[in-house]
Amino acid sequence: MTYKKIIQCEKCKKEIIARSSLKRFCVDCKKLNRNEWRKNWLKKEDNLIKHKEIAKLSRNKKTKQENQKRYSNKHPNKIKAHRIAQEIPLKSSCQICGDTQNLERHHWRYDKPLMVATLCKFCHTVQHNKNVMEVNL
């Protein structure tokens, strides 16, 4: 069962559908809050230094390419499964909750690349979090 509740955005009072008990803002207000938070975070000198170091690394194309190459060498089954899945058309709705927006492909097993489900972004995230929790147990 999925969580869906109509609530009001805490800033602009616009009605929104919450798919999580943590949702408090509409998309526009969330972006504004994120930008305000970033500005305050960057005011601290330590954080500004961290930010500049990370920005340098992300701009370095060689580092990105090396990371991608390392990942594809480490996980060839995943790369192959992703390529094959791109050819499979998405279904019209999520196979768990029936939502029709923000649809994504989900592999249940990478060694079976044709075993792909169509899930909404929320259900897809839940499935990955379940997998992480099972591995950690």
N, C-alpha and C positions, 0 to 999 in steps of 0.2 A: 504494500500500500504506500502510495506517495503522499507527501505532505504538501497540501495546497491550501492556502488561506488568503483571503482578500484583506489587506491591511492598508493603512495610510502611511505614506512617506513621512518620516519625522520632520523633514525640513519644509517640503512644499505642500504637504497634505494631499498629494495626488494618490488616488487609489491604485494599488499594484497587487499582483498575485505573488505571494511569497511561497517559494518551494522549499524553504528551509525556515526553521524557527529563528534563525539568526538574521534573516533579512530585515533591514530597517529602513532602507532608502531606495528610491527609484534609481534608474541607471544614471540619469543626469546629475542628481545630487551625490551619488556615489563617486562619480568622477570629480566633482568639485571637492568633496571631502578628501579624496585621495591626493589631489593637487595641494590642498592646504596642509595635509599631513607631511607630504614630501618637502614642502617649503620649510616647515618647522624642523623636520628631521635634518635638513641640510644646514640649518643654522649652527648646529654643533660642529666644531672643527674636526673631531675624530670621524664623524660620519661623512663630512665633506671629502676628507682624504680617502676613505674607503670607496666612496662614490667615484672619485677620479681614477682610482686604481682599476676598478671594475670596468669603467668606461674605456680605459686604454685597452684592456684585454678584449672587450667586445668589438672594438674597432679593428683589431688585428685579424685580417682575413686568414693569414697563415694558421693562427691558433685555431680558428673556427674549422678550417679545412682539416687540420690534423685531428681535432676532436671528432669530426664526422667520420673520418677514415678509420680512426681507432674504434669507434662505436660499430661501424659496419663490419670491421674485421672480427670484433668480439661477438656480435650478434647476427650472423649471416641469415639464420632462420627468420628472424624478425624482419629484416630488410626484404627478403624474398616474399614473405607473407604480406607485407605492406604493399609491395608492387603488384602482386596478384589481386589483392583486395581492391585496388583502385579501379580495376576493370568490372567489379561486381557493382551493379546499381543499388543505391540505397532504397529501402522500402519507404512507403509514404508516411509511416508513423513508428514511434518507439515500440519495440517488442515487449517492453516491460510495463510502461505506464500509458502508452498510447498517444503521447504528445507528438505534435507534428512540426515543432520548431527545433532548431539547433541540433539536427541529426548528425550522428557520427558512426563510423564503423568500429566494431569491437571484435577482436580476436579472442576466442575462448582458449584456443591452443595454437601456438605458432607452428607446431609441426604438422598441423592440418590447416593450410592456408585458405582453403575454401570454406571453412567453418567460421563464417562472419555473421555477426548480428548487427542490426540497425538499432542504435540506442540514442536517446537524447543526451545532451551534455551532462545533465544532472545524474541520470542513471549510469552513464559511462563512468563518471567520477566515483560513484558509489561502488561499482563493480571493482574498480582498481583499488579503492580503499579496503574493500573486503579482502582482496588478494594480498595486500600488504599486511593486514592484520593476521591472516592465516599463516603467512611466512614467519612473522614475528612470534607467533604462539609456539 
